[in-house]
Amino acid sequence: MLFRIFPTVLFLATLLFSCQQGPESGRRACGESPKVDPPPSVDRPPNVVFLISDDQAWTDYGFMGHRAIHTPHIDRLASQSAVFRNAYVPTALCRPSLATIITGKYPHQHRITGNDPAPELAAPKSAEYRALQSRLIDLLDQQPSLPKLLAAKGYRSFQSGKWWEGNYARGGFTHGMTRGFPEPGGRHGDDGLTIGRPGLGPILDFVDASVQADEPFFLWYAPLLPHSPHNPPERLLEKYKANSPSIHHARYYAMCEWFDESIGQLMAHLDAKGLSQNTIFVYTGDNGWLQSDKSPNYALRSKQSPYDAGVRQPLLIRWDGVVKPRDYVELASTIDIVPTIVSATGCQRPDDLPGLDLLPLIRDQQPLERDAIFGEGFAHDVYDLG
């Protein structure tokens, strides 16, 4: 299923959100770090930090106008960024969407179109099924992923959170958390999925080591947040119980704020290390979500659907001193992220990237030559691995 988004459809939504909550509350909530390390070498290429939400609706932020969910740290990031409220993922399912973010290609190009091989192809847990799982991961080996491109420019890189494509090294990361298939729990992250909820220790250690080595780094932070299980701290759940349509909404709202807190912790650490001015921050989500009021699951016409609640995601790009903070009405897609970062870091751009480099727009205010964006819908299970 192919779908197309035209800018005229989104004009009213852009107007509705243009005068929503400002960023000042985010600045106060984040505060200033008590100790700031000296900045890294000024001639070093910019660091790159990807912040990726998991199963969160495009509406569910303070800066996007949500009346209940509290996201002061992401709101602050938005106030410092080029903000694309009319941005989309090509497909509303996590694995193919994440593969697009790391490769810059549509699912029909990288061929990772679903989360798992279809059980009708072979009995789950059988040797035949495990071979199919391995074949899906092999598809990413054939792609020039962003960590591979950055490695050629001397970048170290760190994977944490969701990662379906085997061991982190297979994606080109120099460091990471996910042991990957066929290790136990290696389906979509194993050890990597422990980031966020219990804290950010491995990420902070990697940042510190990169500062010590005085080397540019790429960080992939894609935690299982606010993704289910919706088990937020009680202190956050209590905030939302009286102001939510159902207990399921309250838990989901609290998870969104818990994710926001982790963003604040990471940003504060980068600030303290003097890294923020020489770092490109990219924020987006893998796919959307509408919380059901009758169960912990998602409602219809959200995740796994081509509706806005499935494929629309805000896209934020912050690069202090280079990208001026402002809102953009232009259509954007996560296929644009890799071309933009490749351009910003001076990497060699692969010939077959379909996305646009957004830097001429957000740095130089040159018009974006686009009148529509495209997406693709596939089943959760992959029936044809070719």
C-alpha positions in Angstrom: 0.0 0.0 0.0 1.5 3.4 -1.1 0.2 6.6 0.4 1.0 10.2 -0.4 0.8 13.3 1.8 0.2 16.8 0.3 1.0 20.0 2.1 -2.4 21.6 1.7 -4.0 18.9 3.9 -1.8 19.9 6.8 -2.1 23.7 6.6 -4.9 24.0 9.2 -3.1 21.8 11.7 0.0 24.0 11.3 -2.0 27.1 12.1 -3.7 25.4 15.1 -0.4 24.6 16.7 1.5 27.7 15.9 0.5 29.6 19.0 0.7 26.8 21.5 2.7 26.6 24.7 6.0 28.4 24.6 9.4 27.0 25.6 10.1 29.0 28.7 8.7 26.3 31.1 11.1 23.8 29.5 14.1 26.1 30.1 13.2 26.5 33.8 12.5 22.8 34.2 15.9 21.8 32.8 17.9 24.3 34.8 21.6 24.8 34.5 24.3 22.2 35.2 26.3 23.0 38.4 29.7 22.2 36.7 30.7 22.7 33.1 33.7 21.0 31.6 35.8 22.9 29.1 34.6 22.6 25.5 36.1 20.0 23.1 38.4 21.0 20.3 36.7 23.6 18.1 38.0 22.1 14.9 36.4 18.7 15.6 33.4 17.8 13.4 30.0 18.1 15.1 28.8 15.2 17.3 25.4 13.7 16.3 22.8 12.6 18.8 19.6 10.8 17.7 16.7 10.9 20.2 14.0 8.5 19.1 10.6 8.1 20.8 8.9 4.7 20.6 5.1 4.5 20.1 4.2 8.1 20.8 1.6 10.2 19.1 2.7 13.3 17.2 0.3 15.3 19.4 1.7 14.2 22.8 4.1 16.9 23.7 3.7 20.3 25.4 5.2 22.1 22.3 2.6 20.3 20.1 -0.2 21.6 22.2 -1.2 18.6 24.4 -3.1 19.9 27.4 -2.1 17.2 29.9 1.2 15.6 29.0 4.2 17.4 30.6 7.3 17.4 28.4 9.5 20.3 29.5 12.8 19.0 28.3 11.7 18.1 24.8 9.8 21.4 24.7 13.1 23.2 25.5 14.8 21.2 22.8 12.1 22.3 20.4 12.6 26.0 21.4 16.2 25.6 20.2 15.5 23.7 17.0 14.2 23.8 13.5 10.8 22.3 14.1 8.9 20.3 11.5 5.4 19.7 12.8 4.4 18.3 9.4 6.9 15.4 9.4 6.3 11.8 8.7 7.8 8.3 8.8 7.3 6.2 5.7 5.7 3.3 7.6 4.0 3.0 10.9 5.9 0.0 12.3 9.0 0.1 14.4 11.5 -2.2 12.7 11.1 -0.9 9.1 10.8 2.7 10.5 14.0 2.4 12.5 15.8 0.8 9.5 14.7 3.9 7.5 16.1 6.3 10.1 19.5 4.5 10.1 19.8 4.1 6.3 17.8 7.0 4.8 16.0 4.6 2.6 12.4 3.5 2.1 11.5 0.0 3.3 11.1 -1.2 -0.4 14.8 -0.2 -0.8 16.3 -1.7 2.4 13.6 -4.5 2.2 13.0 -4.7 6.0 9.3 -4.3 5.7 8.0 -5.9 8.9 9.0 -6.9 12.4 9.3 -10.7 12.0 9.1 -13.5 9.4 5.6 -14.7 9.1 5.0 -17.8 11.2 3.3 -19.5 8.2 6.7 -19.7 6.6 8.2 -21.9 9.3 7.4 -23.1 12.8 8.6 -20.4 15.3 11.7 -21.4 17.2 12.6 -23.9 14.5 15.9 -23.9 12.7 14.1 -22.9 9.6 12.5 -19.9 11.3 15.8 -18.8 12.8 17.3 -18.9 9.4 14.6 -16.6 8.2 15.3 -14.2 11.1 18.9 -14.2 10.1 18.1 -13.4 6.5 16.1 -10.3 7.6 19.2 -9.0 9.5 21.4 -9.8 6.5 19.5 -7.2 4.5 20.9 -4.4 6.6 24.5 -5.6 6.0 24.0 -4.6 2.4 23.2 -1.0 3.3 25.6 1.9 3.9 24.1 2.8 7.3 24.8 6.2 9.0 27.3 4.7 11.5 29.3 3.2 8.6 29.3 6.5 6.8 30.4 8.4 9.9 33.1 5.9 10.7 34.8 6.8 7.5 35.1 10.3 8.9 36.6 9.2 12.2 33.4 9.0 14.3 32.9 6.6 17.2 29.3 5.6 17.6 27.1 4.1 20.3 23.8 2.0 20.0 21.3 1.9 22.8 17.6 1.0 23.0 15.7 -0.6 20.2 17.8 -2.4 17.6 16.4 -5.3 15.6 19.4 -5.9 13.2 21.6 -8.3 15.2 24.7 -7.2 17.1 25.2 -3.4 17.1 28.5 -3.9 15.1 26.5 -5.2 12.1 24.9 -1.7 11.8 28.3 -0.1 11.8 28.4 1.1 15.4 31.8 1.0 17.1 30.2 0.6 20.6 26.8 -0.5 21.8 24.6 -2.5 24.1 22.6 -5.0 22.0 24.2 -8.4 21.6 21.6 -9.3 19.0 20.1 -12.4 17.4 20.8 -15.3 17.9 21.7 -14.3 21.5 18.9 -14.8 24.0 16.4 -11.9 23.9 18.1 -10.6 20.7 14.9 -10.1 18.7 14.8 -6.3 19.1 17.4 -5.1 21.6 18.2 -7.5 24.5 20.6 -5.5 26.7 20.0 -2.3 24.8 16.4 -2.3 26.0 17.6 -1.7 29.5 18.5 1.9 28.7 16.1 4.7 29.8 14.0 3.1 32.5 16.8 2.3 35.0 19.0 5.2 33.8 21.5 6.2 31.2 24.8 5.0 32.7 26.2 3.3 29.5 25.4 6.3 27.4 27.0 8.7 29.8 30.1 6.6 30.1 30.4 6.5 26.3 30.1 10.3 26.1 32.8 10.7 28.8 35.1 8.4 27.0 34.5 10.2 23.7 35.4 13.5 25.4 38.5 12.0 26.9 39.6 10.7 23.4 38.6 14.0 21.8 36.8 12.2 19.0 33.5 13.1 17.4 30.7 10.7 18.2 27.3 9.5 17.0 24.7 8.5 19.7 21.6 6.4 19.0 19.2 6.7 21.9 16.0 4.8 21.0 14.7 3.5 24.4 11.6 1.4 24.9 9.8 4.6 26.0 7.0 5.4 26.2 6.4 1.9 24.6 4.6 -0.7 26.7 4.8 -2.0 29.3 3.3 1.2 30.6 4.8 0.9 34.1 5.8 4.5 35.1 7.0 5.5 38.5 4.1 6.0 40.9 5.0 9.6 41.4 4.3 10.3 37.8 1.2 8.1 37.5 -0.4 10.0 40.4 0.0 13.3 38.5 -2.3 12.0 35.7 -4.8 9.8 37.3 -7.3 12.5 37.9 -6.8 14.2 34.6 -7.0 11.3 32.1 -9.8 9.6 30.2 -8.9 6.2 31.7 -6.2 4.6 33.8 -4.7 3.3 30.6 -4.3 6.9 29.4 -2.9 7.9 32.8 -0.2 5.3 32.5 0.7 6.2 28.9 0.8 10.0 29.8 3.1 9.2 32.7 5.4 7.2 30.4 5.7 10.1 28.0 6.9 12.3 30.9 9.2 9.6 32.1 10.8 9.5 28.6 11.0 13.3 28.7 12.9 13.1 32.0 15.5 10.8 30.4 16.0 13.3 27.6 16.6 16.0 30.2 19.1 13.9 32.0 21.0 13.3 28.8 20.9 16.9 27.7 22.1 18.1 31.1 25.1 15.7 30.9 26.0 17.0 27.4 25.7 20.6 28.7 28.0 19.8 31.6 30.6 18.4 29.2 30.5 21.5 27.1 29.2 19.5 24.1 25.9 21.1 23.2 27.3 23.8 21.0 29.1 21.3 18.8 26.4 18.7 18.6 23.6 18.1 16.1 20.5 16.9 17.9 17.8 15.1 15.9 14.5 14.2 17.6 11.7 12.1 16.1 9.6 9.0 16.7 9.5 5.6 15.1 5.7 5.5 14.7 2.5 6.9 16.2 0.1 5.8 18.9 -3.5 6.3 20.0 -4.1 5.0 23.5 -7.1 2.7 23.9 -9.3 3.6 26.9 -10.2 -0.1 27.4 -6.9 -1.8 27.4 -3.1 -1.1 27.5 -3.0 -1.5 23.7 -3.2 1.1 20.9 -6.5 2.1 19.3 -7.4 1.7 15.7 -6.0 4.0 13.0 -2.8 4.7 14.8 0.2 2.4 15.0 0.5 0.1 11.9 -1.9 2.4 9.9 -1.3 5.1 7.3 -3.4 7.6 9.2 -1.7 10.7 10.8 -1.9 8.9 14.2 0.3 6.2 12.7 2.8 7.9 10.5 3.0 11.6 11.6 5.9 12.5 13.9 7.5 15.9 14.8 11.0 16.3 13.6 13.4 18.5 15.5 16.9 19.5 14.4 19.1 21.5 16.7 22.6 22.8 15.8 23.6 25.8 17.8 25.1 28.6 15.8 24.2 27.0 12.5 20.5 26.2 12.5 18.3 29.1 13.6 15.3 28.0 15.8 12.0 28.4 14.0 8.9 26.5 12.9 8.7 25.2 9.3 5.5 24.5 7.5 7.3 22.4 4.9 6.7 18.7 4.7 9.6 16.5 6.0 10.2 12.8 6.3 12.6 10.6 8.2 14.1 9.7 4.8 15.6 13.3 5.0 17.6 12.7 8.2 20.5 10.7 6.8 21.0 13.1 3.8 21.0 16.1 6.2 23.5 14.5 8.6 25.7 13.3 5.8 25.8 16.9 4.4 26.5 18.4 7.9 29.3 16.1 8.7 31.0 16.0 5.2 30.4 12.3 4.6 30.1 10.7 1.2 26.4 10.6 0.3 25.2 7.3 -1.2 23.8 7.7 -4.7 20.4 6.0 -4.0 19.2 8.1 -1.1 15.6 9.3 -1.9 15.5 12.0 0.8 16.3 15.7 0.8 19.1 17.5 2.5 17.3 19.9 4.8 20.3 22.1 5.6 19.8 24.5 2.7 16.4 25.2 4.2 17.1 25.3 7.9 20.6 26.9 7.6 20.3 29.2 4.6 16.5 29.6 4.2 16.5 28.3 0.7 13.2 26.9 -0.6 12.6 23.1 -0.2 11.8 21.6 -3.6 9.0 19.3 -2.5 5.2 19.2 -3.0 4.5 15.8 -1.5 6.0 13.0 0.5 5.4 9.3 0.3 5.0 6.3 2.6 4.5 2.5 2.4 2.2 0.2 4.3 3.2 -3.4 5.0 2.0 -6.2 7.3 3.6 -6.8 10.7 4.9 -10.2 9.6 7.1 -10.5 6.5 5.8 -13.1 4.0 8.3 -12.5 1.3 11.9 -11.8 2.4 12.9 -10.9 -1.2 
